[in-house]
């Protein structure tokens, strides 16, 4: 018989989507302990405890292998992939997804094979390896006539995303239209909303704000009509869109609601993203105290994530690209607040944030520090001095020089061992 083993957690774009993965399984033979373990893994991933989820999934996979439960072995492999993705260990995610794809083919279950292919292709997309991702989903597309609509529309959205990244906008839009129709025909309106959301994010990434607004507004309408599940995903995207359009007041209102859902424990959106974008909205509205409070929340979450990350140079570089933006914007907002009302406490906080950012990057990586030239440390000293000086006197040249120094330091670090950030962290 075909039974629903458990929830399969797939990370799409920059948010998490909970979907059902169907596998052939004799329900009477399924180990209750493995089923419970898989449910715990899903719960940990939903709460953002990726490191714990990864450890539990790896142990549980070994148990599934020993007990001959190959369907559960597949599910735990996909959970391991998502744990690695959540921790930005993308190379390990690809390697594990390939193992999952091989096992899915051996099980000869079309839905499982296509779902895992979509997961592998999505991970390739995060690495910027669009051709490799397209090759995977193109092979899986041969299974389309045998797939359930739930798996089919998700595969189509991954294909559509890859088409966008391969600069085939007409092809991407057609794939998304087909995905939306498939989800509508299945009567799954939350799935329809998910497809609109993913399209909206891609259009926003590619600068089509009008198209993004149409897609995201439609998603929001559907979610409100059908129980509100996943509305946090749309609120975050609409807040980002309003901010990009210069409507900071609307952005603030949308992101306030997204933050409420996070604080109530009813959100799958990465919390740091909501607080960061709300900080930008608050600053644009002149609420510097509120902006600084949201930046503080962002840093707290960033520190937790950094603590969980696997200490691989490429992994750290991916995350540092985003976190440096947080710190840079915080320092800029802090200096603006300091200019209005000088405060020793604020001056110290800005200085500590600036130093913490660079020190954390150095501390969390290995094998490249010795490659840094003497000029790197001279530039660090100059940046440190400018940061302190900018808090005690007005200097039109200060901020410009600080940005120039940051750019030069980044270039030196790149040559010393940092890889370029993948596309999903550039914006």
N, C-alpha and C positions, 0 to 999 in steps of 0.2 A: 504493500500500500504506500501511497504518497502522503507523508505527514509533515507538519511544520515542526522542525526540530527546535528552533528557538529564534530569537531575534538576531538578525545579522546586522552588525553596525558598519555602515559604509560611510566614509568621510568624503563628501562631495564639495568641490570648490573649497571654501574655507569654513564649512559648517558640517555638522553631523546629521545624517539622515538615518532613521531607524526603519529598516525594511524587513520583510519576512523572506527567508531563504528556504525553499522547499527541497527536501532530499528524500530519496527512497529509503525508508527505514521501517523495520518491524518494531512498532511501539513497545511491544512486550519485552523486547530484547535490549531496549535502551537503558543504560545504567542511570539510575536516579541521581547518583552522585555526580556523574558527568553533566547531566542536564542542569543540576543545581550550580555546578561550577561555571557552566557557560552563562547561566543567568547572572551570576556574580560578576563575571568578566564584563558582560554588557552593562551592568549597573555601574561598575567602576569607570568604564569608558565614558558613559553618559555624565558622570560627575567630574570628569577631567582628571581622574587618578590613573593616568596612562601607565606610569611605571609599575604600579601595583597590578593593573590589569594585564600587563605584558608578562610579569612574573607568573601570575596565576595561569594564564593561557599556556605558557610554555610547559609548566608542570603538568597541567591537565592534558595537554596534547600527548605527552609521554604515557600517561595513564590510558588514553584512548588507543594508542598504538599497541600497548601491552594487552589490552582487553579485546583487540580486534574490532573496535568500533571505528571503522574508517570514515563514516559520515561525520562523526564527532571530531575525528582527526582533521578533517577538512574545515569544519567550523572553527576549531581552535587555531588552525593556520591562518584563516582570514582575520581572526581576532588579533593574532600576533602581528599581521601586516598593519592593522589599524593602530595597534599600540606603537609600532615603529614610526608610522606616519605622524601620530600625535606628538611624538618626541623628536620629529624632524630627522630621524635616522632613515633617510630615504633609500640609501643603497641597500640596507638590510631589508627594508620593506619590499623592494623589487625582488631581491633574492628569495624571500619567503613567498611572495606572490607567485613566483615561477613554480615553486614546489607545490603550492596549492593548485595551480593550473594543471600541472601534470597529474596530480591525484584526482582532480575533477574529471579529467579525460578518462582516466582508468575506471572511474565509477560509472561512466557512460550515462550521466544524467544531464540532459541539455540545459535545464535551468541553472544547475550548479555550475556547469562549465561556462555558461555565458556570464553569470554573476561574477565569477572569479576573474574572467577575462576583463570585464569592466573595471574591477578593482585594480588589476595589474596595469591596465591602460591609464587609469586615473593617477596611479603612482608615477608612471612614466611622465605624465603631463606635468606633475609637480617638479620633476627634474628637468623639464624643458625638452625632453626627448619625444617630441611630437610624432615623428615618423615611426619610432618604435611602438608608441601607443596606438597609432593608426593601424599598424600591421596586426597588432593583437586583436583589436575590435573588428577589423575587416575579416579576419579568420572566424571570429565568433559569429559574425553576421550571417554566415551560412546556416546557422542553427535557427534563424528567426522564425521559420514556419513551425518549428517544434516548441517554441518558447511560450510560456504563459505571458499574458499581457503585462503583469507586474514586473517581470524581468525584462521583457522586450522594451518597455518604454524607458527603463533605466539605462539599458545598453544604448538606446538611441540618444539619450542626453549626453552620455560620455562621448559618443561619436560626434555629436554636434559641437561639444566643447573643443574637441580636437580639430574639427574643421575650422572653427574660429581661429585657433592658434596656428593653423596652417594657411591662414589668410584666405580661406574660401568662405566668405560671409554668406553668399546665396545658398551654398550647400549646407552650411551650419543652420541657417534659418529653416530650411526645408526639413532637416532632421528633427529640429525642435518642434516644428509644427506636427510632424508625424508622431512624435512622442506624446504630445499633448492630446492628440486625437486618440491614441491608443489608451491613455489613462482615462480619458472621458468615456470611451466605449466600455472600459472595465468598471465604470461607475465609481472609481476611486478619486474623489475630488480633492483629497489631500495630496494624492500623487500628482494630480493636475497642477495644484498649487506649487508643489516641489519643482515641477518642470518649469513653470513660469518663473519661479525664484532663480533657478540655475541660469535660465536665459537672461533674466534681468541682471544678474551679477556679471555675466559675460559681456553684455552690452555696455554696462557701466565701465568695465575694464577697458573696453575699446572706445570709450568716449561718446557713445550714442546715448545721451542722457534722456532724450525724448522717448526712445525705444525702451530704455531701462525703466523709465517711470511707468509706461504702459504695462510692461510685464509685471513689475513689482506691485503695482496697484491692483491688477487682476488677481495676483496671488493673495494679497491682503484681503480682498473682497471674498474670495473663496474660503479662506481660512476662517474669517468671521462668520460666514454662513454655515460652516460645517464643523463647528465646535472649537475653533481657535487653535487646534494643535499645530505647532510649528510657527505660530505667529511671530515669535521672537526672531526667527530667521529673517522674516520680511521686514520687521521693524528696524533691525540693524541696517539692512540694505537701504531702506527708504531714508533712514537717518543719514547715511553716507551720501546718498544721492542729493538730498536737500542741502547738505553741507557743501557739496561740490557746486551746487547751483547758487550758493551765496545766501540761502535762506536758513540762517543759523537758528532762528527762533523755532521754526518747524522741526529742524534737525534735533534741537534740544528736547522738544516734546516727545518725539518718537524714541529717542535714545533713553529718555527718562523711563518710558514704559518698558523698554527692553531691559534696563537696569533693574527695574522692579521685579521682572520675571526671573532674572539671575539671582537676585537676593532672596526670592521665595523658593529657590531650588527647582524652578520649573522651566529651565532654559538649557538648550544644547549649544548655544552660541558661545564661542570663545570669549570669556568675560573681559579679558584685556582689551579686545577690539572695541567693545561697547564703551568702556571707560575712557579709552584713548580718544575716540571720536567725539564723545561728549565733552571731554576736556577742550578739544578744539572748538566745539560749538560755544561752550561757555566763554572761552577767551574772546571769540568773535563778538559776543554779546557784552563784553566788558566785565564779565564776572571772573576776575582773576583768582579770587580766593577759591571759588568753586572749581575752576580749571586746575589749580594746583592740587586740590583735594583729589580730583579724578586722576591726575597724573600720579599721585601717591598710590592710589589703588592699582594703577597700571604697573607701577614698579614692584609692588608687593606680589602681584601675580607673576610678573616677569622673573622675579627672584626664585619663586617656586618652580617655574618651568626650567630655568637654568639649572637648578639643583637636580632636577630629574633627568636632564639630558645626558645621553651617552657621550663621553668626552672624546669625540672624533672631530678633527679640525673642520671638515666640511660641514658637519652638523652644527657646530658652534657658529660658523661663519653665516649660515643661513639665518639663524636666529638673531645674531648680532646686527645684521642689516636692519631688521625691524626695530630692535630695541634701541639702537643708536638714534633712530628717528624719535622714539619716545623721549629719550634723554635730551636730545637737541631741542625739541619743542618745549620741554619742561624748563630747560635753562633759559630759553628765550622768553617764555612767559614769566619766569621768576625774575629775570632782570627788568622786565617791564613793571612788575609789581614793586620791585625794589626802588625803581626810579620814582614811583608815586609815593611810596612810604618806606624809607630805609629801615631795615631790621637786621640786627646781627644774626638772629635765628634763621631768617630767610637766606642771608648771605652764606651762612654755614651750610644750609641744606643744598643750595645750588652748587657750591664747591664740592661737597661730598658726592652729589649725584654725578657731576662731571667726572670725578676721579673714580667713582665706583664703576661707571660704565667702562672706562678703559681698563681698569684693573681686573674687572671680571672677565673681559675678553682675553686678557693675557693669562689669567689664572686658569681658565677653563680649557685651554688648549695646550697641546704638547708638540714638541718636535720642530717648532718653527721659530721660537723666540730667539734662539741663537743666530738665526739668519738675519735679524734686524740690524741695519747699519747704525752707526753712531748718530747720523743725522736724524733718525727716527726719534731718539731720546731728546735731541736738541729741540725738535719740533714739539714734542710733548711738553717740555719745560716752557716753551714760549706760549703754548696754548693755556697751560696752567696759569702763567703770569697774566695773560690777557683776561682770563676768566675772573681772576681776583680784581684786576684793575677796573674792569667794566662795572663792577659793583660800587666802586668808590668815586668814579668820575665819568662824565659824559665823554664819549669818544665816537665820532661818526665812523672812524676807520676800524674800531674794535670788532663789531659783529661781522663785517665783511672779511677781515683778516682771520677771524676765528673759523668762518666757513671755509676759507681757503686752506687753513691748516688741517681741518678735519678731512677735506678732500685729499690732501697730500698724504696724510697719515694712512688713509684707507688704501691709497694706491701702493704705498710701501708694504702694507700688511698683505695686500693681494699678491704682490711679488714674493713675499716671504712664505706664503703657504695657504692663504685664504682663497677659496673659490668664490666665483660670482654667485650671488643669491639667485635662486630659481625664480621664474616668473610670478609664482603665486605670492612672493614676498616683496615684489618690487613696488607695488602700489599701496 
